[in-house]
Amino acid sequence: MSTICLINGTIFTGITTLKNSSIIISDGIINDVMSAERFAKKTLPEDSRIIDLKGAKAAPGFIDSHIHGIGGFGTEDCTPHSLLKMSMILPEYGVTGFCPTIYPQPHDKMLMAIRSVVDAMGQEKGAEILGIHMEGPFISPEKAGVQRSEFMRLPDIELMKEFWKTSEGKIISMTVAPELKGMRELSHYCLNNGIILQAGHSNANYNQMVEGIQAGIIHSTHFFNAMRRLHHRDPGVAGAILIHPEVSCEIIPDGYHVHPALIKLLLNEKPVDKIIMVTDALKPTMQKSGTMIANGEEVYLDAEDGNIFRRKSDDVIAGSSLTMLGGVKYLTEIGIPLENGLRMAGSNPAQVLGLQNDRGTILPGKRADITVFNDYFDIILTMREGKIVTGLTVDPHEISDRH
């Protein structure tokens, strides 16, 4: 049995916060969580590895359920290589699991993108690929954002069956526009196959959105963005999400996509466990060199206006350069308790994706998917199934064997 002990840390379990506490991990599973006093009396195997966190913070590993790329690698590359490169980079920002997100694109390329994710799954050395998030193609051209409207489609069951077959059952979620004709039939098919449906890129009015909720669309994509806005005579998509507590929602907390006052409003109106942090990060996020391309178009980073990407040809917003760690940090800067930010980044996405039985909390019996960071939001280590996949940045003398 392989045993690792993370000691003297502040543990955010996903339920409560434990100061000066320790985590005991055996064969990739959390064996126990305890105070320093209890740990001092604990008998451990002789070859146990002990890592002194010296007050650093340990939280459930972050899960990015909506990400297109990072580090110059993206889903639009349609290669397992790019997905595996994303897997290696993401733990540097605290991510232990992610859902590669596929844009609407030509049919053959979309199938290639799906296939590349399937081929990469099981080969990851860093963050785990949890399943495919398809952002379309059954979305509205009226709320396209920078998605290419020529590749958007009305709901088509036969096409969906082709996507599902190509994915070998690995599609975990799909962004759809509830107002589109044929959506109820599509919803039934997806729900019968365990696909989470989320409203987004939608111009649905309030009644259409409510019908979508009734059909099982109870999650939503990058809240407030690319959706019909709240109006006093028609609450629209945004209003329906606020009004119905059962509907969960993604937010991109980068200081630009959602105003901090609206994030606070959302927290006042919706249970915190229904709010899911995502990055929606584009391929050139954290890219070190080279031409920045996202979804086949050249973009640039607008550092003066929220560190967002803009399309070079017309300055239209192309997307986010956020990381999950950066999102947690930003929420604390606007006054959101760290505990809530960490829940949005780890526990809540695990719950929405149906993975809460084995991850998303630091509790005995759960997978040891853990992110450790300091007061400056530097990653100390990221651990997936008890294996350190990035780090360690603490001094070597802080790591020892139990004697």
N, C-alpha and C positions, 0 to 999 in steps of 0.2 A: 504494500500500500504506500502510495506517495502522499506525503502530508506537507502542506505549506501553511504557515501561520502569518497573517497580517496583524501586527500588534500595535497598540498605542495609537490608534486612529480615531477619528470621529466618523462613526458609521451611520450613513443615511440608509436605512433598511428599505425605504419605499413606503414604510408605514409610520416609523418613528425615527428619532435621532438619538444615538447612543454615543456619549463622549467617553474618551479614554477606554476604548473597547477593542476587542480582537475578533478576528474571523479565523476559524480553523477549517481548512479545506482538505478533503481526502479524495484522491482519484477524481478530481474535477468537480466534486460536489461539495457544497457547504455542509460541513459536519456540525458546526456549532458557532454561535455568536455569543460573546461573553465579556464581562467586565475585566479590567486588568487584574483585579483582586482574585477573581475566579481563575483566570488564566495562570496566575503565579502558582496556583495549587494543582494545575492540570498535569497529568502524566501523559507524555507524548512519545511516539516512536523515536528511537535513537537518531534516526536519519532525517528527522523533521527539519525543514528549512524555515527559518524565522526571518521575517522582513519587518524591521522596525519603521513604522510610518511616521513616527515623531510628530503626531498631531495632524498629519495630512488627512484629507477627507476621502472616504471610500463610499461609492454609490453603485447601484445597479448599472451595468453596462448600458451605454446609450444605444438606442435603436433608431436609425434614420429610415423611416418608412416611405420617404419621397425624396429621392436623389437621382440626378441624371449623370453626374460625373464628378471627378475631383482629380487634381494633379495632372491634367492633360489627358486623362483617360475617361471614356464615357460610354454609355449604352449605345450611342449612335455609331460607335466603331464597329459594332456587330461582331466582336471577337471575344472568345473566352479570356484571352490574354488581358484585354482592357479591364474586364470584370475582376480578374484576379489581382491586377495592379491596384484597383480601387480597394479591394479587400485588404491589401497590405498597407495602404496609406491611411485608411479611416481610423484604425486604432490610435494613431497619433493624436486624434481629436476625441478620444474616449469612446469610439463607436465599436460595439461588439457584434452588431447585426444590422443588416440593411436590406432594403428592397429596391433593386435597380429599377428605375422608372423609364419607361419607353414612350417616346413621342409618337404622335401620328406621323406616318411617313409612307412612302410607296409600299404596296402590299408585299412584294418580295423582300424588301428590306426589313419590314416589320417582322416577318417570319424569321429572317436571319437574326434580328436582334433578340427575339424570343429564344431561338435555338442556342444562341451564344450564352445566354444566362443558364439555360439548362445544362449545357456542356461544362460550364464553370462550376456549378454546384457540386459540392463534395470535394473539390480540390483546394478550397480556400486555406491559406496559411494565416490570415489575419481575421478580419470581421467576417462573420458568417452571412452568406446570401440566404435570406429567409423566404424569398419568393419574389415573383415579378409583380410590380405595380404598373399597370397599363393606364397611362394618362390619355385616354381616348382609345380608338378613334371616334367613339360614339358621344361626341361633345358638340357644342353649338358654335358655328362660325361667328355668331353675333358676340361671343365672348371668347374669342380665340386667343387674345393676348399675342404672344409671338409664335404660338403654334400655327402651323401652316394649314389654312382652311381647306385647301384643295385635297387634303388627305383625310378630312373628317367625313364621317359616314352616318347615315341613319342606322338605328339598331338593325342588325342582320343576324339572325340565329345561326344560319349556316356559316357565316364568316366567324362568328364567335366560337362555333364548334371547331373550326379550323385552328383558331388561336389556341383553344384549349388542348386539342390533340397535339399541336406542335410543342406546347409547353409541358407535355407529359404531366399535366395536373399541377404545374408549379405556379400558375397565376394565383396570387394571394389577394390582390385587390385591383379595383378598376374604377377610374374616374369616369362618370357619365353625366349627361345632361338630362334631368328627369322629364323635361317637357317634350322630348323628341318622340315622334310617333313610333310605336312598337317597343317602348321602354319597359312596359309592364311584363311583356313576354320575356324580354332579355333579363329583367330582374329575376324572374322565377328561375330561368335557366342558371344564372350565376349563383343564386342562393342555394339551389339544389346541388351545386358543385363546390360549395364552400368558399365562393369568391366574395370578398367584402366589397360592397358597392359604396362609393362616395360621390356626393354631388359636387360638381365643379365645372368650370368653363360652361356655365349655364345661365340662360336668360329666363329661367322659369319664373312665373309669377307665384304669389304665395300659395294659391290653390294647387297649382301644378307641383310645387315642392311638397306640399302636404300629401298629395297623391303618391309622390315618390317615396316619402317616409312610410306610408302605408304599404307600399310594395317592397319595403325592406332596405331602402337607401338611408342608412342611419349614421353615416360618417360623411365628412365633407373635406374638400381639397382646398388648401391655402386660403383659409377663411378671409373674407372681405375682398380677395383678389379674384379677378376673372369670374365674377358672379353678379347677378342682378342686385342692386343696392337696396337698402332699406328706404322705404318711402311711406309717408303717413297714410296714404290710401292703398298702398300695396307693399306689405313688408318684404316681398320678394324672397330670394334665396337666403340672403343674409339675415333678414328678419325671422324667417322660419327657423333657422338654426339657433338663433338667440331664444326664440319663444319655446322651442321644444327641447326640454332637458335631456331627452333620450338620445339626441343627435350629438355625436362627438365631432370635433373639428381640428384640422391642422392649423397651426400658425407658424409663420416665418418671422421669428423675433430678431430682426436685424436692424431695427431702428428706421426702416424705410417702408417695408411692405405693409406693416400695420403700425399706426401711431400708438405710442405708449399709453395714451389715455384710453384708447379702444381696447388694448390688452387688459387694462384694469377693469374696464366695463365688462368685458367678457368674463373675467374672473368673478365679478359680482353677480353675473346673471347665470352662469353655468357652473355645475360642479367641476372642481379642478381635475377630477379623474377623467373628464370628457375632453380635455384639451391636450393635444398632441403636438409636440415640437417637431418640426421638420426643417430641413435646409432648402430643399428644392434646388440644391447646388448644381451649377453647370460644369461641364467638362473642364474649363480652364481655372476653376476654383483652386487656389494654392498652386497653380502652375508656375514653375520656376523660370521657364524660358520658352521661346518659340511664339509663333502666331497663335492668337487665341481664337478658337473656333468653337461654336456651340450650335448644335443641330444644323450643321452645314453652312453657317453664316459667320462672318468675322465680327467679333465683339471686342469691346474694350472695357476696362474696369474704371468706373467713375468714382474715384476715391473721395471727391469733394461732395458727393451726394449719396452717402449711405453705403459706399463700397458695393454698388450694384453693377451688373454688367449691362451695357447698352449696345444695341446693334450699331455697327460702325456706319452703315449706309444711311441711317435716318435718325439715330439717337434714341430710338424706341427702347424702353426697358426690356432687356432680354432675360433677366433672371438674377438669382442670388449668388453671392460668393460666401455665404454663411457656412460655418462649421457648427456641429452640435455643441461643442465646448464653448464656442463663441456665443451661441444662443443662450446657454445657461448663464454665462457671464453678463450678457446684456440685460437679462431679466433682473439680475441682482442690482444692476446699475440704475434701473428705473423703480426700484423699491419692492420688487417681488421677492418674497422669502426664498432663500436658496432651496429649501425643502420642496417648494412647489415647482421650481424650475427643474429640479432633478427628477421629480415625478413625471413632468411633461416629457422629459428626455428619455426616461428608462421604463418606469413602471407602467405609465399610461399606454405607450405604444405596444408594450407586451400584451396588455389586456385587450386592446382593440384588435390586435392581430390574432388573438386567441392562444397566446403563448404563455399565459400567466401561470400555468400549472408547473412549469419548469424553469422560469426565469422572470426577471423584472423586479424581484425583491431579494434582499440579502437575508435569507432565512434558512434554517436547517432543511436539507433535502432539495434545495434549489441548485441549479447549475451555478458554478462559480464564474459568472460573467460579471466582472467588476472593473470599475474605473476608479483610479486613485489620482487626486490632483491636490495642489497646494493652494494657499491663500491667494496666490497670484494667477490662478487658473492655468498653471503649467501641469501637464500630464506627468505624473510620477511613473505610473504603469497602467497598462490596460491588460486585463486577463480574460481569456475566453476558455471556458470549461477547465479552469484551474491552470491554464498554461499562459505564461506572460508573453503576449504577442507584440507589445511595444514597451519601452523602458528597459531597464530601470535607471532613473537619473539620480537616485540617492547614492551616497558614497559607498564604496565597496565594504567598508568596515561595518556598515549598518545591516549587512546581510551575513548571517552566521548559521552554523548548525547548532541544534540543541545539544547541550552536554549534560 
